[in-house]
Amino acid sequence: MRIAVCAPQALFERGGTEILAETLVEQLRSRDHEVELVRIPFKWYPGPRPLREALQWRLLDLEEAQGRSIELVIATKFPSYAIRHRNKVVWLVHQFRQAYELDRTDLGQFGEDPLDRATVRAIHRLDRTMLGEARHLFAISQNVAERLRRSTGLEAETLLPPPQHLDYRSDGVGEFILSVGRLDRAKRVDLLLEAAALDGNLHVVVAGEGPDRDRLERLSAKRGLNGRVRFAGRVAEDELVDLYARCLAVFYAPIDEDFGLVPYEAFLSEKPVVTTRDAGGPLEVVVDRENGVVCEPVPAEVAAAFSWLAEHPDRARAWGLLGKQRAEGITWDAVIDRLVAS
């Protein structure tokens, strides 16, 4: 089957969404499908720019290429699902969150002036139309599916994506806490740094890049964490595997995250995960006192969780193994079967 996978690309950024789209293409090709990854650079600001970005996708012609039909289009996140196609399937990563649950919060981008409010309403109308066109709607988590239902009334089947395929391993219970992911305010790495400031025994490695790095480094210096916190930047795959293998546990507590591949990568490395009660998607896989710790989003509780794990290495090891069993149950075979056969 000839398939086009559609995903927007924020320039100079590579995170979970990019990895998901690339891996989906690889998995489809490995099953003898002819696949192209279709990307358009995405800039979501200022003001009404998201509407123009959606229009670019709307104007694309993916019905055929080189005189041969493109039989299936799989769209992922806003605005790629604006694409027109007779056989459009959406595997929803997320809608444009600034126009929904992040609107009128510190993480939103729209104010109260008439143009901003009109833009938000227009995005809502477009989503109901563009997502409603899909022959089948999937969501990468229950959290994303529930957001979609609340905002548009549309129902999506939850289809969990497996993590990227790496040579995960465990080198035993380590001595540092690992944070992996894009550095922006929504990921709340500052919560981990504030926890480290409360417990002088906590050592932290932060792997990832993003616009919040300068602020986080200043916070680390202000709290006197130099020497106990290392900012590793964007790391290669072999270094990422090594960090997972050698850490004590993994911190992953964004605000209302869509899904989050990091807990699954941690579990495949046999490491427990500490997250928070408002983290969203991670709560679908991290079970308190079974494969990790779910705590309140305050530094003292985060610090206490990691301190407890350090004092109970046998429990940390056992929880990591239970997490591994859960993560290994999510397979690409199940994903591809649903996307292609739906």
Contacts in CASP RR format, 6 or more apart in sequence:
PFRMAT RR
TARGET T0000
AUTHOR 0000-0000-0000
METHOD contacts of the structure
MODEL  1
MRIAVCAPQALFERGGTEILAETLVEQLRSRDHEVELVRIPFKWYPGPRP
LREALQWRLLDLEEAQGRSIELVIATKFPSYAIRHRNKVVWLVHQFRQAY
ELDRTDLGQFGEDPLDRATVRAIHRLDRTMLGEARHLFAISQNVAERLRR
STGLEAETLLPPPQHLDYRSDGVGEFILSVGRLDRAKRVDLLLEAAALDG
NLHVVVAGEGPDRDRLERLSAKRGLNGRVRFAGRVAEDELVDLYARCLAV
FYAPIDEDFGLVPYEAFLSEKPVVTTRDAGGPLEVVVDRENGVVCEPVPA
EVAAAFSWLAEHPDRARAWGLLGKQRAEGITWDAVIDRLVAS
1 33 0 8 1.000
1 34 0 8 1.000
1 71 0 8 1.000
1 72 0 8 1.000
1 340 0 8 1.000
2 33 0 8 1.000
2 34 0 8 1.000
2 35 0 8 1.000
2 65 0 8 1.000
2 68 0 8 1.000
2 69 0 8 1.000
2 70 0 8 1.000
2 71 0 8 1.000
2 72 0 8 1.000
3 28 0 8 1.000
3 33 0 8 1.000
3 34 0 8 1.000
3 35 0 8 1.000
3 36 0 8 1.000
3 70 0 8 1.000
3 71 0 8 1.000
3 72 0 8 1.000
3 73 0 8 1.000
3 74 0 8 1.000
3 340 0 8 1.000
4 35 0 8 1.000
4 36 0 8 1.000
4 38 0 8 1.000
4 62 0 8 1.000
4 70 0 8 1.000
4 72 0 8 1.000
4 73 0 8 1.000
4 74 0 8 1.000
5 21 0 8 1.000
5 24 0 8 1.000
5 25 0 8 1.000
5 28 0 8 1.000
5 35 0 8 1.000
5 36 0 8 1.000
5 37 0 8 1.000
5 38 0 8 1.000
5 74 0 8 1.000
5 76 0 8 1.000
6 38 0 8 1.000
6 39 0 8 1.000
6 57 0 8 1.000
6 62 0 8 1.000
6 73 0 8 1.000
6 74 0 8 1.000
6 75 0 8 1.000
6 76 0 8 1.000
6 80 0 8 1.000
6 81 0 8 1.000
6 83 0 8 1.000
7 17 0 8 1.000
7 18 0 8 1.000
7 21 0 8 1.000
7 37 0 8 1.000
7 38 0 8 1.000
7 39 0 8 1.000
7 75 0 8 1.000
7 76 0 8 1.000
7 77 0 8 1.000
7 80 0 8 1.000
8 39 0 8 1.000
8 40 0 8 1.000
8 41 0 8 1.000
8 42 0 8 1.000
8 53 0 8 1.000
8 57 0 8 1.000
8 76 0 8 1.000
8 77 0 8 1.000
8 78 0 8 1.000
8 79 0 8 1.000
8 80 0 8 1.000
9 18 0 8 1.000
9 39 0 8 1.000
9 40 0 8 1.000
9 41 0 8 1.000
9 42 0 8 1.000
10 41 0 8 1.000
10 42 0 8 1.000
10 43 0 8 1.000
11 41 0 8 1.000
11 43 0 8 1.000
13 182 0 8 1.000
13 210 0 8 1.000
14 234 0 8 1.000
15 181 0 8 1.000
15 182 0 8 1.000
16 260 0 8 1.000
16 261 0 8 1.000
17 76 0 8 1.000
17 77 0 8 1.000
17 93 0 8 1.000
19 164 0 8 1.000
19 261 0 8 1.000
20 76 0 8 1.000
20 93 0 8 1.000
20 140 0 8 1.000
20 161 0 8 1.000
20 261 0 8 1.000
21 37 0 8 1.000
21 39 0 8 1.000
21 76 0 8 1.000
22 37 0 8 1.000
23 161 0 8 1.000
23 162 0 8 1.000
23 164 0 8 1.000
23 165 0 8 1.000
23 332 0 8 1.000
24 74 0 8 1.000
24 91 0 8 1.000
24 161 0 8 1.000
24 335 0 8 1.000
25 35 0 8 1.000
25 36 0 8 1.000
25 37 0 8 1.000
27 332 0 8 1.000
27 335 0 8 1.000
27 336 0 8 1.000
28 35 0 8 1.000
28 336 0 8 1.000
28 340 0 8 1.000
29 35 0 8 1.000
31 336 0 8 1.000
33 340 0 8 1.000
36 65 0 8 1.000
38 60 0 8 1.000
38 62 0 8 1.000
38 80 0 8 1.000
40 53 0 8 1.000
40 56 0 8 1.000
40 57 0 8 1.000
40 60 0 8 1.000
40 80 0 8 1.000
42 53 0 8 1.000
42 79 0 8 1.000
43 49 0 8 1.000
43 53 0 8 1.000
44 50 0 8 1.000
44 53 0 8 1.000
44 96 0 8 1.000
44 98 0 8 1.000
44 109 0 8 1.000
45 109 0 8 1.000
46 109 0 8 1.000
47 109 0 8 1.000
47 110 0 8 1.000
47 115 0 8 1.000
47 116 0 8 1.000
47 119 0 8 1.000
48 115 0 8 1.000
48 118 0 8 1.000
48 119 0 8 1.000
48 122 0 8 1.000
50 78 0 8 1.000
50 79 0 8 1.000
50 96 0 8 1.000
50 98 0 8 1.000
50 99 0 8 1.000
50 119 0 8 1.000
50 123 0 8 1.000
51 119 0 8 1.000
51 122 0 8 1.000
51 123 0 8 1.000
51 126 0 8 1.000
53 79 0 8 1.000
54 78 0 8 1.000
54 79 0 8 1.000
54 82 0 8 1.000
54 123 0 8 1.000
54 126 0 8 1.000
54 130 0 8 1.000
55 82 0 8 1.000
56 79 0 8 1.000
57 79 0 8 1.000
57 80 0 8 1.000
57 81 0 8 1.000
57 82 0 8 1.000
57 83 0 8 1.000
58 82 0 8 1.000
58 83 0 8 1.000
58 84 0 8 1.000
58 130 0 8 1.000
60 83 0 8 1.000
60 84 0 8 1.000
62 70 0 8 1.000
62 73 0 8 1.000
62 83 0 8 1.000
62 84 0 8 1.000
62 85 0 8 1.000
63 69 0 8 1.000
63 70 0 8 1.000
63 85 0 8 1.000
63 86 0 8 1.000
64 70 0 8 1.000
70 85 0 8 1.000
71 87 0 8 1.000
72 87 0 8 1.000
72 89 0 8 1.000
72 340 0 8 1.000
73 83 0 8 1.000
73 85 0 8 1.000
73 87 0 8 1.000
73 88 0 8 1.000
73 89 0 8 1.000
74 89 0 8 1.000
74 90 0 8 1.000
74 91 0 8 1.000
74 339 0 8 1.000
75 81 0 8 1.000
75 83 0 8 1.000
75 88 0 8 1.000
75 89 0 8 1.000
75 90 0 8 1.000
75 91 0 8 1.000
75 134 0 8 1.000
76 90 0 8 1.000
76 91 0 8 1.000
76 92 0 8 1.000
76 93 0 8 1.000
77 92 0 8 1.000
77 93 0 8 1.000
77 94 0 8 1.000
77 95 0 8 1.000
78 94 0 8 1.000
78 95 0 8 1.000
78 96 0 8 1.000
78 127 0 8 1.000
79 96 0 8 1.000
81 88 0 8 1.000
81 90 0 8 1.000
81 92 0 8 1.000
81 130 0 8 1.000
81 131 0 8 1.000
81 134 0 8 1.000
82 126 0 8 1.000
82 130 0 8 1.000
84 133 0 8 1.000
87 135 0 8 1.000
88 133 0 8 1.000
88 134 0 8 1.000
88 135 0 8 1.000
89 134 0 8 1.000
89 135 0 8 1.000
89 136 0 8 1.000
89 137 0 8 1.000
89 138 0 8 1.000
89 339 0 8 1.000
89 342 0 8 1.000
90 131 0 8 1.000
90 134 0 8 1.000
90 136 0 8 1.000
90 137 0 8 1.000
90 138 0 8 1.000
90 156 0 8 1.000
91 138 0 8 1.000
91 139 0 8 1.000
91 140 0 8 1.000
91 159 0 8 1.000
91 161 0 8 1.000
91 339 0 8 1.000
92 131 0 8 1.000
92 137 0 8 1.000
92 138 0 8 1.000
92 139 0 8 1.000
92 140 0 8 1.000
92 144 0 8 1.000
92 145 0 8 1.000
92 148 0 8 1.000
92 156 0 8 1.000
93 140 0 8 1.000
93 144 0 8 1.000
93 258 0 8 1.000
93 259 0 8 1.000
94 144 0 8 1.000
94 147 0 8 1.000
94 258 0 8 1.000
95 127 0 8 1.000
95 147 0 8 1.000
95 148 0 8 1.000
95 151 0 8 1.000
96 123 0 8 1.000
96 127 0 8 1.000
98 107 0 8 1.000
98 108 0 8 1.000
98 109 0 8 1.000
98 110 0 8 1.000
99 110 0 8 1.000
99 119 0 8 1.000
99 120 0 8 1.000
99 123 0 8 1.000
99 124 0 8 1.000
100 147 0 8 1.000
100 151 0 8 1.000
101 147 0 8 1.000
101 256 0 8 1.000
102 108 0 8 1.000
103 110 0 8 1.000
103 120 0 8 1.000
104 110 0 8 1.000
104 111 0 8 1.000
106 185 0 8 1.000
107 185 0 8 1.000
107 186 0 8 1.000
107 255 0 8 1.000
110 116 0 8 1.000
110 117 0 8 1.000
110 119 0 8 1.000
110 120 0 8 1.000
111 117 0 8 1.000
124 151 0 8 1.000
124 152 0 8 1.000
127 151 0 8 1.000
127 152 0 8 1.000
128 152 0 8 1.000
128 153 0 8 1.000
128 154 0 8 1.000
131 137 0 8 1.000
131 148 0 8 1.000
131 152 0 8 1.000
131 154 0 8 1.000
132 152 0 8 1.000
132 154 0 8 1.000
135 342 0 8 1.000
136 157 0 8 1.000
136 342 0 8 1.000
137 148 0 8 1.000
137 154 0 8 1.000
137 155 0 8 1.000
137 156 0 8 1.000
137 157 0 8 1.000
138 156 0 8 1.000
138 157 0 8 1.000
138 158 0 8 1.000
138 159 0 8 1.000
138 338 0 8 1.000
138 339 0 8 1.000
138 342 0 8 1.000
139 145 0 8 1.000
139 148 0 8 1.000
139 156 0 8 1.000
139 157 0 8 1.000
139 158 0 8 1.000
139 159 0 8 1.000
140 158 0 8 1.000
140 159 0 8 1.000
140 160 0 8 1.000
140 161 0 8 1.000
140 258 0 8 1.000
140 259 0 8 1.000
141 158 0 8 1.000
141 160 0 8 1.000
141 258 0 8 1.000
141 259 0 8 1.000
141 260 0 8 1.000
141 281 0 8 1.000
141 284 0 8 1.000
142 158 0 8 1.000
142 281 0 8 1.000
142 284 0 8 1.000
143 256 0 8 1.000
143 257 0 8 1.000
143 258 0 8 1.000
143 259 0 8 1.000
143 280 0 8 1.000
143 281 0 8 1.000
143 283 0 8 1.000
143 284 0 8 1.000
144 156 0 8 1.000
144 258 0 8 1.000
144 259 0 8 1.000
145 155 0 8 1.000
145 156 0 8 1.000
145 157 0 8 1.000
145 158 0 8 1.000
148 154 0 8 1.000
148 155 0 8 1.000
148 156 0 8 1.000
149 155 0 8 1.000
149 156 0 8 1.000
157 338 0 8 1.000
159 334 0 8 1.000
159 335 0 8 1.000
159 338 0 8 1.000
159 339 0 8 1.000
160 259 0 8 1.000
160 330 0 8 1.000
160 335 0 8 1.000
161 259 0 8 1.000
161 261 0 8 1.000
161 330 0 8 1.000
161 335 0 8 1.000
162 264 0 8 1.000
162 330 0 8 1.000
162 331 0 8 1.000
162 332 0 8 1.000
162 335 0 8 1.000
163 261 0 8 1.000
163 264 0 8 1.000
163 265 0 8 1.000
163 268 0 8 1.000
163 327 0 8 1.000
164 261 0 8 1.000
164 265 0 8 1.000
166 237 0 8 1.000
166 240 0 8 1.000
166 241 0 8 1.000
166 265 0 8 1.000
167 241 0 8 1.000
168 241 0 8 1.000
168 244 0 8 1.000
168 245 0 8 1.000
168 265 0 8 1.000
168 268 0 8 1.000
168 269 0 8 1.000
169 241 0 8 1.000
169 245 0 8 1.000
169 269 0 8 1.000
170 245 0 8 1.000
170 269 0 8 1.000
170 270 0 8 1.000
170 271 0 8 1.000
171 245 0 8 1.000
171 246 0 8 1.000
172 245 0 8 1.000
172 246 0 8 1.000
172 270 0 8 1.000
172 317 0 8 1.000
173 248 0 8 1.000
173 313 0 8 1.000
173 316 0 8 1.000
173 317 0 8 1.000
174 246 0 8 1.000
174 247 0 8 1.000
174 248 0 8 1.000
175 203 0 8 1.000
175 248 0 8 1.000
175 310 0 8 1.000
176 203 0 8 1.000
176 204 0 8 1.000
176 205 0 8 1.000
176 246 0 8 1.000
176 247 0 8 1.000
176 248 0 8 1.000
177 192 0 8 1.000
177 196 0 8 1.000
177 202 0 8 1.000
177 203 0 8 1.000
177 204 0 8 1.000
177 205 0 8 1.000
177 247 0 8 1.000
177 248 0 8 1.000
177 249 0 8 1.000
177 250 0 8 1.000
177 251 0 8 1.000
177 274 0 8 1.000
177 306 0 8 1.000
178 204 0 8 1.000
178 205 0 8 1.000
178 207 0 8 1.000
178 243 0 8 1.000
178 244 0 8 1.000
178 247 0 8 1.000
178 249 0 8 1.000
178 250 0 8 1.000
178 251 0 8 1.000
178 266 0 8 1.000
178 271 0 8 1.000
179 189 0 8 1.000
179 192 0 8 1.000
179 204 0 8 1.000
179 205 0 8 1.000
179 206 0 8 1.000
179 207 0 8 1.000
179 250 0 8 1.000
179 251 0 8 1.000
179 252 0 8 1.000
180 207 0 8 1.000
180 208 0 8 1.000
180 240 0 8 1.000
180 243 0 8 1.000
180 244 0 8 1.000
180 250 0 8 1.000
180 252 0 8 1.000
180 262 0 8 1.000
180 265 0 8 1.000
181 187 0 8 1.000
181 207 0 8 1.000
181 208 0 8 1.000
181 262 0 8 1.000
182 208 0 8 1.000
182 209 0 8 1.000
182 210 0 8 1.000
183 189 0 8 1.000
183 206 0 8 1.000
183 208 0 8 1.000
183 209 0 8 1.000
183 210 0 8 1.000
183 211 0 8 1.000
183 212 0 8 1.000
183 213 0 8 1.000
183 216 0 8 1.000
184 210 0 8 1.000
184 211 0 8 1.000
184 212 0 8 1.000
185 212 0 8 1.000
186 254 0 8 1.000
186 255 0 8 1.000
187 212 0 8 1.000
187 254 0 8 1.000
188 253 0 8 1.000
188 254 0 8 1.000
188 255 0 8 1.000
188 276 0 8 1.000
188 297 0 8 1.000
189 206 0 8 1.000
189 212 0 8 1.000
189 216 0 8 1.000
189 251 0 8 1.000
190 212 0 8 1.000
190 215 0 8 1.000
190 216 0 8 1.000
190 219 0 8 1.000
191 253 0 8 1.000
191 276 0 8 1.000
191 297 0 8 1.000
191 298 0 8 1.000
191 299 0 8 1.000
191 302 0 8 1.000
192 204 0 8 1.000
192 206 0 8 1.000
192 251 0 8 1.000
192 253 0 8 1.000
192 302 0 8 1.000
193 204 0 8 1.000
193 216 0 8 1.000
193 219 0 8 1.000
193 220 0 8 1.000
193 223 0 8 1.000
193 225 0 8 1.000
193 229 0 8 1.000
194 219 0 8 1.000
194 223 0 8 1.000
194 299 0 8 1.000
194 302 0 8 1.000
195 202 0 8 1.000
195 299 0 8 1.000
195 300 0 8 1.000
195 302 0 8 1.000
195 303 0 8 1.000
195 306 0 8 1.000
196 202 0 8 1.000
196 203 0 8 1.000
196 204 0 8 1.000
196 223 0 8 1.000
196 225 0 8 1.000
196 228 0 8 1.000
196 229 0 8 1.000
196 303 0 8 1.000
197 223 0 8 1.000
197 224 0 8 1.000
197 225 0 8 1.000
197 299 0 8 1.000
198 299 0 8 1.000
198 300 0 8 1.000
198 303 0 8 1.000
199 303 0 8 1.000
199 306 0 8 1.000
199 307 0 8 1.000
200 228 0 8 1.000
201 307 0 8 1.000
201 310 0 8 1.000
202 228 0 8 1.000
202 303 0 8 1.000
202 306 0 8 1.000
202 307 0 8 1.000
203 228 0 8 1.000
203 229 0 8 1.000
204 225 0 8 1.000
204 228 0 8 1.000
204 229 0 8 1.000
204 230 0 8 1.000
204 251 0 8 1.000
205 229 0 8 1.000
205 230 0 8 1.000
205 232 0 8 1.000
205 243 0 8 1.000
205 247 0 8 1.000
206 216 0 8 1.000
206 229 0 8 1.000
206 230 0 8 1.000
206 231 0 8 1.000
206 232 0 8 1.000
206 233 0 8 1.000
207 232 0 8 1.000
207 233 0 8 1.000
207 234 0 8 1.000
207 235 0 8 1.000
207 239 0 8 1.000
207 240 0 8 1.000
207 243 0 8 1.000
208 232 0 8 1.000
208 233 0 8 1.000
208 234 0 8 1.000
208 235 0 8 1.000
209 233 0 8 1.000
209 234 0 8 1.000
213 231 0 8 1.000
213 233 0 8 1.000
216 231 0 8 1.000
217 231 0 8 1.000
220 226 0 8 1.000
220 229 0 8 1.000
220 231 0 8 1.000
232 239 0 8 1.000
232 243 0 8 1.000
235 243 0 8 1.000
240 265 0 8 1.000
241 269 0 8 1.000
244 250 0 8 1.000
244 265 0 8 1.000
244 266 0 8 1.000
244 269 0 8 1.000
244 271 0 8 1.000
245 269 0 8 1.000
247 271 0 8 1.000
248 271 0 8 1.000
248 306 0 8 1.000
248 309 0 8 1.000
248 310 0 8 1.000
248 316 0 8 1.000
249 266 0 8 1.000
249 271 0 8 1.000
249 272 0 8 1.000
249 273 0 8 1.000
249 274 0 8 1.000
249 292 0 8 1.000
249 306 0 8 1.000
249 309 0 8 1.000
249 316 0 8 1.000
250 262 0 8 1.000
250 263 0 8 1.000
250 266 0 8 1.000
250 271 0 8 1.000
250 272 0 8 1.000
250 273 0 8 1.000
250 274 0 8 1.000
251 273 0 8 1.000
251 274 0 8 1.000
251 275 0 8 1.000
251 302 0 8 1.000
251 306 0 8 1.000
252 260 0 8 1.000
252 262 0 8 1.000
252 263 0 8 1.000
252 266 0 8 1.000
252 273 0 8 1.000
252 274 0 8 1.000
252 275 0 8 1.000
252 279 0 8 1.000
252 282 0 8 1.000
253 274 0 8 1.000
253 275 0 8 1.000
253 276 0 8 1.000
253 279 0 8 1.000
253 282 0 8 1.000
253 297 0 8 1.000
253 302 0 8 1.000
254 260 0 8 1.000
254 279 0 8 1.000
254 280 0 8 1.000
254 282 0 8 1.000
255 278 0 8 1.000
255 279 0 8 1.000
256 278 0 8 1.000
256 279 0 8 1.000
256 280 0 8 1.000
256 281 0 8 1.000
257 279 0 8 1.000
257 280 0 8 1.000
257 281 0 8 1.000
257 282 0 8 1.000
258 281 0 8 1.000
259 281 0 8 1.000
259 284 0 8 1.000
260 281 0 8 1.000
260 282 0 8 1.000
262 273 0 8 1.000
262 282 0 8 1.000
263 273 0 8 1.000
263 275 0 8 1.000
263 282 0 8 1.000
263 285 0 8 1.000
263 286 0 8 1.000
263 327 0 8 1.000
264 285 0 8 1.000
264 327 0 8 1.000
264 330 0 8 1.000
266 272 0 8 1.000
266 273 0 8 1.000
266 320 0 8 1.000
267 273 0 8 1.000
267 285 0 8 1.000
267 291 0 8 1.000
267 320 0 8 1.000
267 323 0 8 1.000
267 324 0 8 1.000
267 326 0 8 1.000
267 327 0 8 1.000
268 324 0 8 1.000
268 327 0 8 1.000
268 328 0 8 1.000
270 317 0 8 1.000
270 320 0 8 1.000
270 321 0 8 1.000
270 323 0 8 1.000
270 324 0 8 1.000
271 316 0 8 1.000
271 320 0 8 1.000
272 291 0 8 1.000
272 292 0 8 1.000
272 293 0 8 1.000
272 309 0 8 1.000
272 316 0 8 1.000
272 319 0 8 1.000
272 320 0 8 1.000
272 323 0 8 1.000
273 282 0 8 1.000
273 286 0 8 1.000
273 291 0 8 1.000
273 292 0 8 1.000
273 293 0 8 1.000
274 292 0 8 1.000
274 293 0 8 1.000
274 295 0 8 1.000
274 302 0 8 1.000
274 305 0 8 1.000
274 306 0 8 1.000
274 309 0 8 1.000
275 282 0 8 1.000
275 283 0 8 1.000
275 286 0 8 1.000
275 292 0 8 1.000
275 293 0 8 1.000
275 294 0 8 1.000
275 295 0 8 1.000
276 294 0 8 1.000
276 295 0 8 1.000
276 296 0 8 1.000
276 297 0 8 1.000
276 302 0 8 1.000
277 283 0 8 1.000
277 294 0 8 1.000
277 295 0 8 1.000
277 296 0 8 1.000
277 297 0 8 1.000
278 297 0 8 1.000
279 286 0 8 1.000
279 294 0 8 1.000
279 297 0 8 1.000
283 294 0 8 1.000
285 291 0 8 1.000
285 326 0 8 1.000
285 327 0 8 1.000
286 292 0 8 1.000
286 294 0 8 1.000
287 294 0 8 1.000
288 294 0 8 1.000
289 319 0 8 1.000
290 319 0 8 1.000
290 322 0 8 1.000
291 319 0 8 1.000
291 320 0 8 1.000
291 322 0 8 1.000
291 323 0 8 1.000
291 326 0 8 1.000
292 319 0 8 1.000
292 320 0 8 1.000
293 305 0 8 1.000
293 308 0 8 1.000
293 309 0 8 1.000
295 301 0 8 1.000
295 302 0 8 1.000
295 304 0 8 1.000
295 305 0 8 1.000
309 315 0 8 1.000
309 316 0 8 1.000
310 316 0 8 1.000
END
